């Protein structure tokens, strides 16, 4: 089968949705399929290039920086990218086109272009970009626990309030129009599927992001090495990772740490993030007097992150927006770690409360901290084993591939 993937940026070291797509493409190559990737690059000079990477033919086309005011417009139509894409599809003649991560680099109109040249066109919604050009967070408050899915609806007024000058009143209608050309829309969690439905994007199919359970495994030797490197042999290590903006819980997690130290004085919060958000978190920790309980590590490549999961005692996800899935949670579970996750979004679909972890509103700092403390006991080891079993049964890459190929072949 000839499969064309479409991804706005290609970076083999990246996690999240990009990492999921990279793993999926490599798995397809191992299955004997002919795989190609159409992706973007901001490198100079501005010219297209094609090269081979691990059996995948990759074509990079130049993408340009866009003013934030215009992103809601160029994310719908971009005639230059459309022309390059149509030319490439005509040359490759794929049996299947699978689009991921359409932001402003690649427009939603590529779905219509794809369907004009291929009968099987799939789109995976990894986030809420089909609903809003920003993260979906308008329903979050300290008074909410589990959210009524009806509250996921984003009104035009709320979208205008969030985006100001960048607000495009026609965006949502154009996105829905282009999505109609997809053979199937995949949503990476039930909660994201509900959010899409409430916002009039109908018929999405839940296909969870997979974890390579052979790459993410428990490893005591690596754990000891990491702990020794950072002087954490006697500490209880709580790990969180990702681009920890305010909406991703970067500030809330420091307040959770402050509360946790009351229960577990030897606790250390290990943060794997980018420099900008690490600085923000350090400043908040200074204000609360808990900076010494913070261990920050910038820019960990994806192929190394399993070692840091192994070195932790529990992994947490404190997002204050619709967390559509949460690869950090799934990967940590594969490494036999208990988890404490946000009540907002799809990450809670991986958690059996009291069995492999807990679910809390990250704005309830004390409650979140108490549940972290519960995992930092002997019970945590048993919870971690349950975590891996859940991954193997529901989120393993082999299962994902069978499900995906069934859709491709239908």
N, C-alpha and C positions, 0 to 999 in steps of 0.2 A: 504494500500500500504506500502511495506517495502522500506524505503528510506535510503541510505547510503550517508552521506556527508563526504567529504575529505577536511581537512583544516590543514595547516601546524602547526599552533599554536592555542590552545584554551584558551581564556581569557575572561570571561564574563564581565569584567570591561572595555574592550578595545572598542574603537570606530572604525570608518572606515569599511573596508571590513569584519573584524572579527565580529564587532557588527552587521552588516547586516546579516551575516550567523547565528549568535546566535538567532537573532529575527526571522529569517525565520524558523529555526528548531523548536523553541517554538510554532510558529504559526502552523506548520505541526502537532505537537503533539496535539494541541487544535482541529485540524481538524479530529483527530482520526487515524492518520497514525503512523506506527511503525518507529521510527527514531533512527538511530545510527550514531555515529561520529567516524571516524578514524583520529587521530591527533597525533602530536608530542609533546615531552616533553624533556627538558634538565635537569630535576631534577635527583638527585642521590638517590639510585643506578640506574644503567642503566638496567632497566627491564620494560617490558610491564605491564600495569595494566588496568583493566576494572572496571568502576563504573557507577552508575546512577546519573544523574543530571537533576532534574525537568522533569523526564519522558524520558530523552534521554540517551541511553546506549553509554557511551564514552569509547573508547579504546585508550590509549596513548601508543605510542611506543617511545623508546629512539632515539633522534636525537643528532648528534654530531657537535661540532664547526668545521668549515671548513675554511682553508686559503682562503683569497679573490682571490688568483690566481687560485684556483681550483673550485670556485663556478660555473663557466660557464660549467664545465664538470660534476660535481656531480648533477647539476640541470637537467641533461638529463638522466643519468642512475645511479641508486644506488641499487645494487643487494640485499643488506640486507633489505632495505625498501620494495623493490618489492616483496620479498619472504614473509615478514610479511603481506603485503597488500593482496596478493593472498590467503594466508591461511585464513585471516579474511573474505574475500569475500566468500570463499567456505563455511565457517561456517554460515555466516549471510544470504546468498542467497538473496540479495536484488532484488527488481523489478526495482529500479532506482539507479544509482550512479551519484552523482553530485559533481564534483571536483571544489575547489576554491583555490586561492593563492598557486600555485605551484612555489616555489622559488628554493632555493638550498636544503632546508630541505627535501622536497618531490620532486622527479624527474618527468618530463613530461612523462616519460615512463609509469607511472601509468595509463595514459589514455588508452594505448594499453592493459595493463594488465586488466583493468576494462572491456573493450569491449570483451575480450576473455571469460569473465565469466558472462556478463550481456548485454542484447540487447539494453538497454536504458542508454546511458552514456552522461552526460552533463558537459560542462566546462564553467565556467563564468570567463571572462577576466575582472578583476577589475582594472587592471593597464596595463602598456606597457611591462610587463615581457615577453610576447610572442614574442615581437619584439626585445627587448634589455634587458640585465641584469642590466642596469641602467635606470633612468628616461629618458624620451624622451624630449630633450631640445635643440637640435641642430638648430632648426628653430627660436628660440627666439632672438629678438633684439629690441632695442628701436625704430627701424624704422617700425616695424610691428604692425598691429592691428589684424584684423581677418586673420587667416592663410589660404593660399591656401592648401587644403588637400594634394596635390602632394608633398608639402615640408615636410610632415611627413615621407617620405621615408628615411630610414637610410641606407646609403651606407656602404659597408664593410670597406672602408677606414675610414669613420667617426666613426664606431664602434671600429675599431682598435685604432684610435686616442684617444678615450675616455677611453678605457680599458687597453691599454698598455700590460703588461705581462699577464693580465687576459683574453686577447682576445682569443676567440675560434672561428676560421673561419668556423667551421662546425655547430655551435650552431643553427643558424637560420634555416638551412636545416633540422636538427634533430627535432626541435620544430614543424615545419610545418608537418613533417612526422607523429609525434605522434598525432597532432591535427586532422589529417584525421580520426582517430579512434573515435572521439567524434560524437555522434548522432547530437548534436547541440552545437554550440559555441555561448554563450551569450556575448554581449558587453554592458557595463553599460551606454553607451551614443552613440549618433550618431557619434560624433567626434572620439571616440575610434574605432568604427566600420569602419570609413573611414581610420583611421591610419592602422588598421589591413589589410584592403583591399589593400591599397597602398603598403604595405610590403608583399604582396602575401599570406596573410591569408584570404581566400575567404569564403563568405557565412555566416558571423556572423549575429546573430539576436539581435536587440536592445531590451534589457530588463532593464529598469531603476532600480537602487537601490530604495527600498521603505523606507518610513518613517512611524513609528507608530504614527499616528496623535492623538492617545489617550494618549500617553506618553509625546509627545512634544506639549504642549499647552501654550497659553498665561497665565501668572500668576502674577498679580500685587502685591499680598502680598509677594510672594517670591522675586520679584524684589526689593521691598523696603528693605527687610531683607539683601539681598546681598549688595545693595548700602550703607546701614547703616554700615554694617560690615567693608567695605573698605573706608568709608568716601567719598562716591561719590554722595551724595544727590544732589549737585548743578552742577554736571558735565554732559557733553554729553559723553556717553560711547560708544566707538567703539570697538567691540570685534573681535578678530581673534583667531583661535585655530588649533591645530594639531602639527605635528613634523615640526616645522618651520625652516627647513634648508635654506640655501641660495637659492636653487632651488624652495623651497616652499614659497619663498618671505620673509624670516626672516630678511634680510637686507633691501630689498626694502621697506618693510612696515614701517620701522623706518624713512626713507626719506619721505615717504608719510605723516607720522605723523608730521614731521618737517614742511612740507608745509601746512598741515591742520591747524596747530596752528595759521597761519596767518589769516585764515578765522574764526576759532572757537577757541579762546584762552582757553576756558574752557574744551576743548576736552581732554579725557583720552583714551589711547589705553590699553584695557584689553587683556592680552595675556595668553592663556591657552596652555601650552606646557611643554616639558621636561626641566630639569635643564640645560642640555648642551646648548640647543638652546636659552633658556632664558638668559643665561650668555652672549652669543654671541650678542643678541639683546640689552642687557643693555650696553655693551661696545660701540656698534654703537650709541646708544642714548646719551651716555656721550660725544662722539666726536662731536655730533651735538647740544649738549646743551639742549636736551629735555627729559632727564631721569626722571624729576619730573612729566612728563605727561604719564608715563608708569606705569601700574599696572600689575604685573606678578604673576601668580598663577600656581604652578607646579602640575602635575599629578592629574587632576580632573577625578574621575571615571565616566564612561559613564552615570550611572543612576543619577548623580548629575548635568550633564552639562546643562540640560534644565533650571535649576535655573539661570545659568549665562547668557544664551541666554535671559531669561526674564529680567535680570537686564540691558541689553544693549539697546542702541537706534538704532544701525545698526551693522550688521555683515559683515565682508569683507573677501575675499579670494584672496590673492595677488600672487598666484603661478606663477613661471617663468619656467614652464615645462608643458607638456601635462597633465592638470588636468582632469583626465578621468571622474570624476563625481563631487565629492565634497559633502560629507555627511554633513559637517558643514553648507554649504549653505542650503541644503534641510531641515535639522533639525531646523535651525534658522527661515526659512520661515514658518514652521509649528507653530512656537511660535509667529507668526505675526510680524516678523522683516523685514524691508527692507534690501536689500543686494547690495553690490558692489563687482563684481567678475572679475577675470582675463579674458582677451580675449582669452587665450590659453587653448583650450580644451572644455570639455563637461559641465562645470558648467554654461556656458552662455545659455545653453538650458533651464535652469530654469527661466531665467530672461526676462521679457518684459520691455524694456527700457522705463523709465519714468513712468511705471505703478507700478512695485514692486521693482525696483532697476536700476542699471546701470552696464555697461560692459566697462572695460578699460584695456589698457596695463599697468601693474604695474610699468614699467620703465618710464612711463609718470607720474612722481610723482605729478606734479601740477594738471593735469587733473583728476587723480584718487582722489586727495584730494578735488577738487572742487565738484566732484560727491558725495563724502561722505557728504560734507557740505550741499548739496541739500537735503539729506535725514534727516538731523538734524534740520528740520523745522517742522511746523505743518503738512506739506504734508507727513512726514514720517509715521504718524499713519495710514493714509489711504493706503499708500503703503504696510504697514505691513499686513493689512487686505487682500489686493490682494495677497500677498505672501501665506497666508494660503489657500486661495481659489485655487490657482494654485496647491499646494500640494495635496489638497483633490481631485482635478480633475485628476491629472496626476501621482502623486508619492505616493499615499496612499498605505499602506501595503495590504489592502483588494483587491485592484485592482491588485497589483503585484501577490498575491497568486492565483487569478483566472487565470491570464495569465500563470503563472508557471505550475499550475496543468493541464492546457490545453495541454501544451507541454509534461508533464509527461504521460498523458493519450493517446496522439495521436498514 
